[in-house]
Amino acid sequence: MSRAQENRPWWRDAVIYQIYVRSFADSNGDGIGDLAGIRSRLDHIASLGADAIWMTPCYPSPQRDHGYDVADYFSIEPDYGDLAEFDELVTEAHARDLRVMLDVVPNHCSSEHSWFRAAVASGPGSPERERYFFRDGRGDAGELPPNNWQALFGGPAWTRVTEPDGTPGQWYLHVFTPWQPDFDWSSPDVVQMFDDMLRFWFDRGVDGFRVDAVTVLGKAAGLPDAPEGHPREPFEFLASAHDVWRHWRALIDRYELDHPGRVLVTVGEAYAARRPDLLAKYVAPDQFHQSFSFDLLMTPWHAGLIHRAVDDTWRVLSESGGSMTWTLNNHDVQRIVTRLGHADAHLEETWTGDNQQWSRAPVDLEVGSRRARAAIGFTAALPGALYLYQGEELGLPEVLDLPDEARTDPIFFRTQGSQFGRDGCRIPIPWNDDPSTSFGFSADRTGQGDPSAPWLPQPAGWGQWSAASQEGDPDSALSMYRELLARRRTMLDPAAGLDWIVGDDSAVLAFRRGEVVVVVNTSDGELGLPGALTAGRRVAWSSQPGHDDVTLVPPDTCVWLAPA
């Protein structure tokens, strides 16, 4: 390994495993995942070859949006444990060479946060209200919202409060839900609180943060009405937010200087559909270390569109020196096994650029699983970091048939059910095939074999995808992920670029990373490979179990070809 490679920050090429805390592992049988549960499963994550874990918000919260409504940024949600338990988790993760990343929510907090309660109680013009966007309403008696903005999760972006004297009063801004009031980042109090928060968790050993909803933190000066047909324009991709990220990066750089040996990372959540130029702004050298390249996650099973999603990002970020950050699943999107199993998943017109707008066409899980295996093989070979979402290594599908009464996602309720929301990708993980312990999700601490039902219901037969059922099966999704990530680490030169061989065909993708050639066949027929491509090469890895014929690629399959 060259000195340049040795000096590369760990996060540039890392594999980061995302944990949805509430659904990962329940240590006390109450039906809710927790930190002790995570500790009990760290060996599973380490066995994949991951370099870090990223945990969704585990701060105290009323759980109206399952942690993304934070009531206290300096403690742990009691359902999940406490600070002592968190410290033990960090220690045990580090002992396994797993770094620890948290989720931070800077755009808004919970309406139960002490600051917001004080703001409502203090009345108009108070310093407490200056931490948020409180405004007088329009209309003769202030009965109309201050502007026409619509919330991202449905409904208006303003809610009116009752003043301390009992009269209808001002309105406050919330670009997601009424129980998530937006911070006003022009307030020095807000800036200082988050500075303190970052240092608090870094001091406890946290190695980085995934930063939620970075595109909406800025607000257009004067809070003008949104242009007709562009409801999000006044609060997305605004330059004012970038000053916050520059401030954070300066704080982090200073922290690293003051703590030799610490190498920290921030990754931004910026959905910038087919706008890599916007993405590049977030990974400027003085802002985020990484920002997710979401176009690949949202792209149909279509070689030309996959090529566009990767190449656009690769070209723009390579020119600016930015870091590539890929993922195919997360806690906000339909799981890829189902997403690529829809009958129309191969059609160009299914692209929406919206992470909540998915096909309603019938699903073939066999096809979806085959395509998902090929997709991760392709993505793992790309230069940059790779983020995995819990359960994708088990091949879990989306649960589409949750009854309405079981759903918890505010998107479902705020859109009157027109959008399913995200519950289907958050079903608690099956660790074994025993339904009496929620398929191993819940530990039996009572000795009665009767733990509480999980917070989201698991479907019958959920155990067929369990980790235990796949252990030792060389053809399982779990074995495939382990082998793939091991080969990623040993076969690919992190400094090698991306050289396309075929990128614009409707069925075939092929590129070269150093000495490795990666080929993907997105069609439903076998693909013969030319001798010029295969001469002196062997199949080093295939998403199709048992496939080792270097001259062809089966349908919906990815292969890595290496020197024989």
BANU-993702 format. One record per residue (C-alpha): z, y, x; residue in three letters. Coordinates in steps of 0.02 Angstrom, whole numbers, plus 50000, padded with zeros to 5 digits. Layout:
BEGIN
{marnu {Z Y X} "ALA"};
...
//
This chain:
BEGIN
{marnu {50000 50000 50000} "MET"};
{marnu {49954 50171 50067} "SER"};
{marnu {50080 50310 50096} "ARG"};
{marnu {49995 50408 49956} "ALA"};
{marnu {50027 50264 49835} "GLN"};
{marnu {50206 50245 49894} "GLU"};
{marnu {50236 50428 49855} "ASN"};
{marnu {50166 50419 49679} "ARG"};
{marnu {50300 50458 49548} "PRO"};
{marnu {50354 50299 49457} "TRP"};
{marnu {50298 50365 49288} "TRP"};
{marnu {50115 50388 49332} "ARG"};
{marnu {50078 50201 49320} "ASP"};
{marnu {50231 50139 49227} "ALA"};
{marnu {50245 50020 49081} "VAL"};
{marnu {50369 50096 48958} "ILE"};
{marnu {50439 49993 48814} "TYR"};
{marnu {50481 50091 48656} "GLN"};
{marnu {50635 50038 48559} "ILE"};
{marnu {50658 50089 48378} "TYR"};
{marnu {50846 50076 48390} "VAL"};
{marnu {50881 50042 48207} "ARG"};
{marnu {50764 49892 48204} "SER"};
{marnu {50781 49811 48375} "PHE"};
{marnu {50941 49708 48377} "ALA"};
{marnu {51102 49714 48275} "ASP"};
{marnu {51256 49661 48374} "SER"};
{marnu {51387 49670 48236} "ASN"};
{marnu {51303 49600 48082} "GLY"};
{marnu {51297 49762 47982} "ASP"};
{marnu {51107 49754 47963} "GLY"};
{marnu {51075 49903 48078} "ILE"};
{marnu {51016 49893 48257} "GLY"};
{marnu {51130 49967 48389} "ASP"};
{marnu {51154 49998 48574} "LEU"};
{marnu {51250 49838 48605} "ALA"};
{marnu {51105 49745 48526} "GLY"};
{marnu {50986 49828 48647} "ILE"};
{marnu {51097 49777 48793} "ARG"};
{marnu {51089 49597 48733} "SER"};
{marnu {50899 49599 48740} "ARG"};
{marnu {50867 49692 48903} "LEU"};
{marnu {50816 49530 48989} "ASP"};
{marnu {50677 49510 48861} "HIS"};
{marnu {50609 49682 48905} "ILE"};
{marnu {50627 49653 49092} "ALA"};
{marnu {50535 49487 49076} "SER"};
{marnu {50383 49579 49011} "LEU"};
{marnu {50370 49679 49171} "GLY"};
{marnu {50419 49846 49096} "ALA"};
{marnu {50476 49989 49207} "ASP"};
{marnu {50573 50088 49077} "ALA"};
{marnu {50635 50092 48899} "ILE"};
{marnu {50615 50238 48780} "TRP"};
{marnu {50737 50241 48634} "MET"};
{marnu {50705 50334 48473} "THR"};
{marnu {50841 50463 48430} "PRO"};
{marnu {51014 50386 48438} "CYS"};
{marnu {51111 50547 48406} "TYR"};
{marnu {51224 50573 48254} "PRO"};
{marnu {51114 50596 48101} "SER"};
{marnu {51121 50580 47912} "PRO"};
{marnu {50967 50469 47936} "GLN"};
{marnu {50859 50559 47808} "ARG"};
{marnu {50718 50537 47936} "ASP"};
{marnu {50807 50400 48034} "HIS"};
{marnu {50866 50503 48181} "GLY"};
{marnu {50731 50635 48187} "TYR"};
{marnu {50853 50742 48088} "ASP"};
{marnu {50984 50770 48224} "VAL"};
{marnu {51158 50829 48176} "ALA"};
{marnu {51231 50831 48353} "ASP"};
{marnu {51128 50826 48513} "TYR"};
{marnu {51277 50782 48623} "PHE"};
{marnu {51341 50618 48552} "SER"};
{marnu {51291 50447 48483} "ILE"};
{marnu {51262 50396 48302} "GLU"};
{marnu {51418 50295 48253} "PRO"};
{marnu {51310 50158 48175} "ASP"};
{marnu {51237 50131 48350} "TYR"};
{marnu {51394 50144 48457} "GLY"};
{marnu {51472 50282 48559} "ASP"};
{marnu {51451 50370 48726} "LEU"};
{marnu {51544 50233 48819} "ALA"};
{marnu {51424 50104 48748} "GLU"};
{marnu {51277 50215 48794} "PHE"};
{marnu {51340 50231 48973} "ASP"};
{marnu {51355 50042 48985} "GLU"};
{marnu {51177 50023 48921} "LEU"};
{marnu {51112 50142 49055} "VAL"};
{marnu {51207 50047 49190} "THR"};
{marnu {51141 49878 49135} "GLU"};
{marnu {50963 49942 49116} "ALA"};
{marnu {50965 50018 49289} "HIS"};
{marnu {51033 49855 49359} "ALA"};
{marnu {50872 49774 49296} "ARG"};
{marnu {50764 49913 49370} "ASP"};
{marnu {50732 49982 49197} "LEU"};
{marnu {50738 50170 49184} "ARG"};
{marnu {50802 50247 49022} "VAL"};
{marnu {50713 50379 48918} "MET"};
{marnu {50778 50463 48761} "LEU"};
{marnu {50690 50552 48619} "ASP"};
{marnu {50724 50738 48599} "VAL"};
{marnu {50684 50835 48440} "VAL"};
{marnu {50667 51020 48486} "PRO"};
{marnu {50571 51088 48335} "ASN"};
{marnu {50707 51058 48206} "HIS"};
{marnu {50878 50984 48176} "CYS"};
{marnu {50966 50909 48025} "SER"};
{marnu {51019 51019 47882} "SER"};
{marnu {51190 50940 47918} "GLU"};
{marnu {51197 51015 48093} "HIS"};
{marnu {51348 51129 48111} "SER"};
{marnu {51235 51274 48159} "TRP"};
{marnu {51132 51262 48001} "PHE"};
{marnu {51284 51243 47889} "ARG"};
{marnu {51355 51399 47970} "ALA"};
{marnu {51191 51491 47946} "ALA"};
{marnu {51188 51455 47759} "VAL"};
{marnu {51371 51505 47742} "ALA"};
{marnu {51353 51666 47844} "SER"};
{marnu {51225 51753 47737} "GLY"};
{marnu {51071 51861 47772} "PRO"};
{marnu {51063 51957 47935} "GLY"};
{marnu {51196 51853 48021} "SER"};
{marnu {51177 51796 48202} "PRO"};
{marnu {51190 51616 48139} "GLU"};
{marnu {51030 51637 48037} "ARG"};
{marnu {50936 51705 48188} "GLU"};
{marnu {50934 51527 48259} "ARG"};
{marnu {50817 51475 48117} "TYR"};
{marnu {50676 51552 48015} "PHE"};
{marnu {50767 51630 47868} "PHE"};
{marnu {50658 51752 47772} "ARG"};
{marnu {50662 51847 47608} "ASP"};
{marnu {50547 51778 47476} "GLY"};
{marnu {50398 51862 47397} "ARG"};
{marnu {50386 51914 47216} "GLY"};
{marnu {50488 52037 47116} "ASP"};
{marnu {50651 51943 47143} "ALA"};
{marnu {50608 51847 47302} "GLY"};
{marnu {50569 51695 47195} "GLU"};
{marnu {50411 51648 47292} "LEU"};
{marnu {50407 51571 47467} "PRO"};
{marnu {50377 51691 47612} "PRO"};
{marnu {50204 51618 47643} "ASN"};
{marnu {50089 51476 47587} "ASN"};
{marnu {50129 51350 47724} "TRP"};
{marnu {50135 51167 47676} "GLN"};
{marnu {50250 51039 47757} "ALA"};
{marnu {50175 50898 47860} "LEU"};
{marnu {50268 50767 47758} "PHE"};
{marnu {50214 50842 47592} "GLY"};
{marnu {50265 50987 47482} "GLY"};
{marnu {50298 51169 47530} "PRO"};
{marnu {50367 51214 47701} "ALA"};
{marnu {50502 51329 47629} "TRP"};
{marnu {50663 51298 47534} "THR"};
{marnu {50773 51430 47453} "ARG"};
{marnu {50960 51432 47484} "VAL"};
{marnu {51103 51485 47374} "THR"};
{marnu {51195 51628 47457} "GLU"};
{marnu {51385 51626 47484} "PRO"};
{marnu {51406 51734 47327} "ASP"};
{marnu {51314 51604 47221} "GLY"};
{marnu {51151 51701 47198} "THR"};
{marnu {50977 51637 47243} "PRO"};
{marnu {50943 51697 47418} "GLY"};
{marnu {50831 51683 47568} "GLN"};
{marnu {50710 51545 47612} "TRP"};
{marnu {50712 51439 47769} "TYR"};
{marnu {50564 51358 47857} "LEU"};
{marnu {50542 51170 47881} "HIS"};
{marnu {50372 51107 47934} "VAL"};
{marnu {50425 50926 47899} "PHE"};
{marnu {50557 50910 47761} "THR"};
{marnu {50692 51020 47682} "PRO"};
{marnu {50826 50925 47775} "TRP"};
{marnu {50745 50968 47943} "GLN"};
{marnu {50756 51158 47965} "PRO"};
{marnu {50652 51229 48107} "ASP"};
{marnu {50734 51313 48255} "PHE"};
{marnu {50677 51488 48302} "ASP"};
{marnu {50647 51475 48490} "TRP"};
{marnu {50654 51663 48511} "SER"};
{marnu {50843 51642 48493} "SER"};
{marnu {50933 51634 48661} "PRO"};
{marnu {51061 51520 48579} "ASP"};
{marnu {50927 51389 48546} "VAL"};
{marnu {50860 51398 48724} "VAL"};
{marnu {51035 51380 48798} "GLN"};
{marnu {51085 51237 48685} "MET"};
{marnu {50935 51132 48736} "PHE"};
{marnu {50960 51176 48920} "ASP"};
{marnu {51136 51109 48904} "ASP"};
{marnu {51074 50958 48810} "MET"};
{marnu {50947 50908 48942} "LEU"};
{marnu {51075 50923 49082} "ARG"};
{marnu {51206 50829 48980} "PHE"};
{marnu {51097 50674 48965} "TRP"};
{marnu {51025 50686 49141} "PHE"};
{marnu {51204 50687 49204} "ASP"};
{marnu {51233 50524 49109} "ARG"};
{marnu {51089 50442 49202} "GLY"};
{marnu {50945 50469 49081} "VAL"};
{marnu {50779 50468 49173} "ASP"};
{marnu {50672 50565 49051} "GLY"};
{marnu {50629 50616 48875} "PHE"};
{marnu {50492 50587 48750} "ARG"};
{marnu {50477 50756 48663} "VAL"};
{marnu {50445 50753 48477} "ASP"};
{marnu {50316 50857 48383} "ALA"};
{marnu {50274 50975 48524} "VAL"};
{marnu {50123 51051 48437} "THR"};
{marnu {50222 51132 48296} "VAL"};
{marnu {50362 51215 48395} "LEU"};
{marnu {50272 51382 48409} "GLY"};
{marnu {50246 51488 48253} "LYS"};
{marnu {50116 51625 48230} "ALA"};
{marnu {50193 51798 48249} "ALA"};
{marnu {50240 51872 48082} "GLY"};
{marnu {50224 51701 47995} "LEU"};
{marnu {50057 51744 47910} "PRO"};
{marnu {49980 51643 47769} "ASP"};
{marnu {49878 51495 47827} "ALA"};
{marnu {49689 51513 47808} "PRO"};
{marnu {49621 51419 47659} "GLU"};
{marnu {49577 51242 47710} "GLY"};
{marnu {49681 51252 47871} "HIS"};
{marnu {49862 51233 47812} "PRO"};
{marnu {49932 51192 47985} "ARG"};
{marnu {49845 51325 48088} "GLU"};
{marnu {49991 51449 48102} "PRO"};
{marnu {50108 51319 48176} "PHE"};
{marnu {50002 51202 48281} "GLU"};
{marnu {49943 51218 48462} "PHE"};
{marnu {50006 51395 48484} "LEU"};
{marnu {50026 51472 48656} "ALA"};
{marnu {50203 51529 48619} "SER"};
{marnu {50268 51350 48629} "ALA"};
{marnu {50203 51326 48806} "HIS"};
{marnu {50330 51452 48871} "ASP"};
{marnu {50465 51331 48813} "VAL"};
{marnu {50387 51185 48906} "TRP"};
{marnu {50369 51290 49064} "ARG"};
{marnu {50553 51333 49051} "HIS"};
{marnu {50598 51149 49031} "TRP"};
{marnu {50491 51096 49178} "ARG"};
{marnu {50573 51227 49289} "ALA"};
{marnu {50745 51162 49236} "LEU"};
{marnu {50693 50982 49273} "ILE"};
{marnu {50617 51026 49441} "ASP"};
{marnu {50779 51116 49489} "ARG"};
{marnu {50882 50967 49430} "TYR"};
{marnu {50781 50849 49540} "GLU"};
{marnu {50805 50964 49690} "LEU"};
{marnu {50992 50966 49659} "ASP"};
{marnu {50999 50777 49637} "HIS"};
{marnu {50898 50696 49777} "PRO"};
{marnu {50826 50528 49727} "GLY"};
{marnu {50812 50569 49542} "ARG"};
{marnu {50632 50566 49478} "VAL"};
{marnu {50627 50625 49298} "LEU"};
{marnu {50489 50627 49168} "VAL"};
{marnu {50444 50710 49003} "THR"};
{marnu {50307 50647 48888} "VAL"};
{marnu {50246 50755 48745} "GLY"};
{marnu {50195 50697 48573} "GLU"};
{marnu {50039 50802 48540} "ALA"};
{marnu {49915 50735 48413} "TYR"};
{marnu {49759 50831 48466} "ALA"};
{marnu {49620 50731 48385} "ALA"};
{marnu {49466 50733 48495} "ARG"};
{marnu {49527 50888 48585} "ARG"};
{marnu {49568 50833 48763} "PRO"};
{marnu {49558 51016 48814} "ASP"};
{marnu {49713 51048 48708} "LEU"};
{marnu {49798 50894 48779} "LEU"};
{marnu {49765 50955 48956} "ALA"};
{marnu {49863 51114 48921} "LYS"};
{marnu {50020 51012 48892} "TYR"};
{marnu {50006 50917 49057} "VAL"};
{marnu {49977 51070 49164} "ALA"};
{marnu {50079 51056 49325} "PRO"};
{marnu {50213 51173 49256} "ASP"};
{marnu {50236 51085 49087} "GLN"};
{marnu {50247 50902 49034} "PHE"};
{marnu {50227 50762 49160} "HIS"};
{marnu {50133 50663 49027} "GLN"};
{marnu {50065 50683 48851} "SER"};
{marnu {50006 50537 48745} "PHE"};
{marnu {49819 50513 48730} "SER"};
{marnu {49820 50467 48546} "PHE"};
{marnu {49632 50459 48514} "ASP"};
{marnu {49626 50280 48578} "LEU"};
{marnu {49768 50230 48462} "LEU"};
{marnu {49674 50297 48309} "MET"};
{marnu {49500 50233 48354} "THR"};
{marnu {49409 50096 48254} "PRO"};
{marnu {49354 49934 48336} "TRP"};
{marnu {49190 50012 48391} "HIS"};
{marnu {49138 50012 48573} "ALA"};
{marnu {49055 50182 48569} "GLY"};
{marnu {49206 50266 48491} "LEU"};
{marnu {49328 50177 48607} "ILE"};
{marnu {49224 50239 48754} "HIS"};
{marnu {49228 50416 48686} "ARG"};
{marnu {49417 50410 48660} "ALA"};
{marnu {49448 50354 48839} "VAL"};
{marnu {49311 50447 48931} "ASP"};
{marnu {49344 50617 48852} "ASP"};
{marnu {49526 50605 48902} "THR"};
{marnu {49489 50533 49074} "TRP"};
{marnu {49363 50667 49120} "ARG"};
{marnu {49466 50816 49063} "VAL"};
{marnu {49632 50758 49133} "LEU"};
{marnu {49557 50697 49297} "SER"};
{marnu {49480 50867 49327} "GLU"};
{marnu {49648 50952 49300} "SER"};
{marnu {49751 50822 49395} "GLY"};
{marnu {49842 50771 49236} "GLY"};
{marnu {49920 50602 49205} "SER"};
{marnu {49841 50478 49084} "MET"};
{marnu {49961 50405 48955} "THR"};
{marnu {49898 50267 48840} "TRP"};
{marnu {49971 50176 48691} "THR"};
{marnu {49907 50069 48547} "LEU"};
{marnu {50063 50064 48439} "ASN"};
{marnu {50216 50167 48399} "ASN"};
{marnu {50345 50196 48263} "HIS"};
{marnu {50231 50315 48167} "ASP"};
{marnu {50071 50213 48148} "VAL"};
{marnu {50012 50052 48068} "GLN"};
{marnu {50029 49906 48188} "ARG"};
{marnu {49867 49867 48279} "ILE"};
{marnu {49857 49685 48222} "VAL"};
{marnu {49839 49747 48044} "THR"};
{marnu {49744 49905 48088} "ARG"};
{marnu {49605 49808 48175} "LEU"};
{marnu {49610 49668 48046} "GLY"};
{marnu {49547 49776 47903} "HIS"};
{marnu {49375 49723 47842} "ALA"};
{marnu {49304 49893 47888} "ASP"};
{marnu {49396 49915 48054} "ALA"};
{marnu {49232 49905 48152} "HIS"};
{marnu {49148 50047 48058} "LEU"};
{marnu {49127 50218 48137} "GLU"};
{marnu {49164 50306 47973} "GLU"};
{marnu {49342 50238 47967} "THR"};
{marnu {49393 50366 48099} "TRP"};
{marnu {49507 50495 48017} "THR"};
{marnu {49600 50575 48162} "GLY"};
{marnu {49756 50562 48055} "ASP"};
{marnu {49896 50443 48105} "ASN"};
{marnu {49946 50417 47923} "GLN"};
{marnu {49774 50388 47847} "GLN"};
{marnu {49732 50203 47864} "TRP"};
{marnu {49609 50090 47777} "SER"};
{marnu {49657 50002 47615} "ARG"};
{marnu {49525 49866 47644} "ALA"};
{marnu {49579 49682 47647} "PRO"};
{marnu {49659 49620 47809} "VAL"};
{marnu {49614 49464 47909} "ASP"};
{marnu {49762 49439 48027} "LEU"};
{marnu {49670 49311 48132} "GLU"};
{marnu {49532 49437 48169} "VAL"};
{marnu {49658 49577 48192} "GLY"};
{marnu {49761 49474 48314} "SER"};
{marnu {49608 49429 48416} "ARG"};
{marnu {49553 49610 48425} "ARG"};
{marnu {49729 49670 48465} "ALA"};
{marnu {49738 49552 48613} "ARG"};
{marnu {49572 49619 48676} "ALA"};
{marnu {49625 49798 48648} "ALA"};
{marnu {49784 49782 48751} "ILE"};
{marnu {49688 49695 48889} "GLY"};
{marnu {49567 49841 48895} "PHE"};
{marnu {49704 49973 48885} "THR"};
{marnu {49817 49893 49015} "ALA"};
{marnu {49674 49903 49141} "ALA"};
{marnu {49651 50091 49120} "LEU"};
{marnu {49722 50209 49252} "PRO"};
{marnu {49886 50289 49203} "GLY"};
{marnu {50045 50242 49110} "ALA"};
{marnu {50054 50117 48968} "LEU"};
{marnu {50179 50131 48824} "TYR"};
{marnu {50217 49977 48719} "LEU"};
{marnu {50305 49974 48551} "TYR"};
{marnu {50436 49842 48512} "GLN"};
{marnu {50362 49689 48429} "GLY"};
{marnu {50183 49715 48484} "GLU"};
{marnu {50214 49586 48620} "GLU"};
{marnu {50253 49464 48478} "LEU"};
{marnu {50091 49506 48386} "GLY"};
{marnu {50187 49574 48236} "LEU"};
{marnu {50080 49634 48091} "PRO"};
{marnu {50115 49782 47978} "GLU"};
{marnu {50216 49739 47824} "VAL"};
{marnu {50107 49814 47687} "LEU"};
{marnu {50191 49746 47531} "ASP"};
{marnu {50363 49823 47539} "LEU"};
{marnu {50424 49859 47363} "PRO"};
{marnu {50441 50043 47322} "ASP"};
{marnu {50628 50027 47301} "GLU"};
{marnu {50645 49963 47480} "ALA"};
{marnu {50550 50106 47560} "ARG"};
{marnu {50648 50238 47655} "THR"};
{marnu {50518 50347 47741} "ASP"};
{marnu {50518 50528 47680} "PRO"};
{marnu {50328 50529 47691} "ILE"};
{marnu {50321 50404 47548} "PHE"};
{marnu {50434 50508 47437} "PHE"};
{marnu {50366 50680 47484} "ARG"};
{marnu {50188 50623 47445} "THR"};
{marnu {50239 50537 47282} "GLN"};
{marnu {50186 50371 47355} "GLY"};
{marnu {50008 50422 47395} "SER"};
{marnu {50048 50378 47577} "GLN"};
{marnu {50142 50218 47616} "PHE"};
{marnu {50233 50300 47760} "GLY"};
{marnu {50297 50213 47915} "ARG"};
{marnu {50421 50083 47854} "ASP"};
{marnu {50297 49941 47877} "GLY"};
{marnu {50296 49957 48067} "CYS"};
{marnu {50485 49974 48076} "ARG"};
{marnu {50538 49805 48002} "ILE"};
{marnu {50681 49730 48106} "PRO"};
{marnu {50623 49619 48248} "ILE"};
{marnu {50623 49428 48226} "PRO"};
{marnu {50706 49348 48376} "TRP"};
{marnu {50714 49171 48305} "ASN"};
{marnu {50665 49075 48149} "ASP"};
{marnu {50838 49071 48068} "ASP"};
{marnu {50834 49173 47906} "PRO"};
{marnu {51024 49164 47890} "SER"};
{marnu {51038 49288 48034} "THR"};
{marnu {50888 49393 47981} "SER"};
{marnu {50782 49292 48102} "PHE"};
{marnu {50901 49328 48245} "GLY"};
{marnu {50903 49516 48217} "PHE"};
{marnu {51086 49516 48163} "SER"};
{marnu {51224 49431 48261} "ALA"};
{marnu {51352 49337 48156} "ASP"};
{marnu {51518 49417 48202} "ARG"};
{marnu {51610 49354 48048} "THR"};
{marnu {51593 49169 48084} "GLY"};
{marnu {51536 49147 47904} "GLN"};
{marnu {51349 49143 47939} "GLY"};
{marnu {51325 49288 47821} "ASP"};
{marnu {51280 49451 47909} "PRO"};
{marnu {51228 49600 47804} "SER"};
{marnu {51047 49610 47750} "ALA"};
{marnu {50942 49713 47871} "PRO"};
{marnu {50913 49896 47826} "TRP"};
{marnu {50730 49857 47791} "LEU"};
{marnu {50688 49687 47715} "PRO"};
{marnu {50599 49560 47823} "GLN"};
{marnu {50463 49458 47738} "PRO"};
{marnu {50481 49271 47711} "ALA"};
{marnu {50410 49179 47860} "GLY"};
{marnu {50445 49324 47978} "TRP"};
{marnu {50513 49198 48102} "GLY"};
{marnu {50340 49129 48139} "GLN"};
{marnu {50315 49280 48253} "TRP"};
{marnu {50487 49269 48333} "SER"};
{marnu {50516 49279 48520} "ALA"};
{marnu {50600 49107 48519} "ALA"};
{marnu {50452 49024 48433} "SER"};
{marnu {50332 49095 48564} "GLN"};
{marnu {50437 49060 48717} "GLU"};
{marnu {50351 48929 48824} "GLY"};
{marnu {50188 48931 48725} "ASP"};
{marnu {50054 48981 48851} "PRO"};
{marnu {49938 49037 48711} "ASP"};
{marnu {50064 49149 48622} "SER"};
{marnu {50056 49338 48615} "ALA"};
{marnu {50218 49347 48714} "LEU"};
{marnu {50149 49240 48855} "SER"};
{marnu {49988 49341 48854} "MET"};
{marnu {50082 49506 48873} "TYR"};
{marnu {50187 49439 49016} "ARG"};
{marnu {50034 49374 49109} "GLU"};
{marnu {49933 49531 49076} "LEU"};
{marnu {50067 49650 49138} "LEU"};
{marnu {50098 49543 49292} "ALA"};
{marnu {49913 49549 49334} "ARG"};
{marnu {49908 49735 49300} "ARG"};
{marnu {50042 49758 49432} "ARG"};
{marnu {49965 49644 49564} "THR"};
{marnu {49778 49662 49539} "MET"};
{marnu {49748 49846 49501} "LEU"};
{marnu {49756 49983 49631} "ASP"};
{marnu {49852 50126 49546} "PRO"};
{marnu {49749 50253 49643} "ALA"};
{marnu {49583 50178 49587} "ALA"};
{marnu {49481 50281 49466} "GLY"};
{marnu {49379 50231 49314} "LEU"};
{marnu {49196 50188 49345} "ASP"};
{marnu {49099 50147 49188} "TRP"};
{marnu {48969 50010 49192} "ILE"};
{marnu {48932 50008 49005} "VAL"};
{marnu {49009 50135 48888} "GLY"};
{marnu {48891 50189 48751} "ASP"};
{marnu {48834 50024 48677} "ASP"};
{marnu {48889 49982 48499} "SER"};
{marnu {48966 49816 48551} "ALA"};
{marnu {49005 49815 48737} "VAL"};
{marnu {49122 49908 48855} "LEU"};
{marnu {49132 49876 49041} "ALA"};
{marnu {49211 49972 49184} "PHE"};
{marnu {49268 49945 49362} "ARG"};
{marnu {49442 49979 49433} "ARG"};
{marnu {49433 49947 49619} "GLY"};
{marnu {49381 49765 49638} "GLU"};
{marnu {49416 49719 49457} "VAL"};
{marnu {49282 49727 49322} "VAL"};
{marnu {49342 49737 49142} "VAL"};
{marnu {49226 49688 48999} "VAL"};
{marnu {49259 49700 48812} "VAL"};
{marnu {49150 49621 48679} "ASN"};
{marnu {49185 49706 48512} "THR"};
{marnu {49053 49607 48418} "SER"};
{marnu {49071 49446 48316} "ASP"};
{marnu {48953 49349 48430} "GLY"};
{marnu {48959 49286 48609} "GLU"};
{marnu {48906 49406 48745} "LEU"};
{marnu {48809 49340 48895} "GLY"};
{marnu {48846 49430 49058} "LEU"};
{marnu {48709 49468 49185} "PRO"};
{marnu {48715 49380 49352} "GLY"};
{marnu {48724 49545 49444} "ALA"};
{marnu {48893 49574 49362} "LEU"};
{marnu {48965 49398 49381} "THR"};
{marnu {48899 49345 49552} "ALA"};
{marnu {49045 49302 49665} "GLY"};
{marnu {49171 49333 49525} "ARG"};
{marnu {49290 49230 49420} "ARG"};
{marnu {49383 49258 49257} "VAL"};
{marnu {49553 49318 49319} "ALA"};
{marnu {49620 49354 49145} "TRP"};
{marnu {49554 49334 48968} "SER"};
{marnu {49626 49386 48800} "SER"};
{marnu {49552 49225 48729} "GLN"};
{marnu {49665 49077 48775} "PRO"};
{marnu {49578 48946 48882} "GLY"};
{marnu {49423 49050 48916} "HIS"};
{marnu {49365 49041 49097} "ASP"};
{marnu {49174 49048 49087} "ASP"};
{marnu {49120 49196 49193} "VAL"};
{marnu {48946 49199 49116} "THR"};
{marnu {48997 49247 48939} "LEU"};
{marnu {49128 49339 48837} "VAL"};
{marnu {49181 49269 48667} "PRO"};
{marnu {49186 49381 48512} "PRO"};
{marnu {49323 49513 48506} "ASP"};
{marnu {49378 49471 48682} "THR"};
{marnu {49422 49562 48843} "CYS"};
{marnu {49403 49485 49015} "VAL"};
{marnu {49452 49540 49188} "TRP"};
{marnu {49332 49482 49324} "LEU"};
{marnu {49393 49475 49503} "ALA"};
{marnu {49316 49417 49667} "PRO"};
{marnu {49310 49228 49674} "ALA"};
//
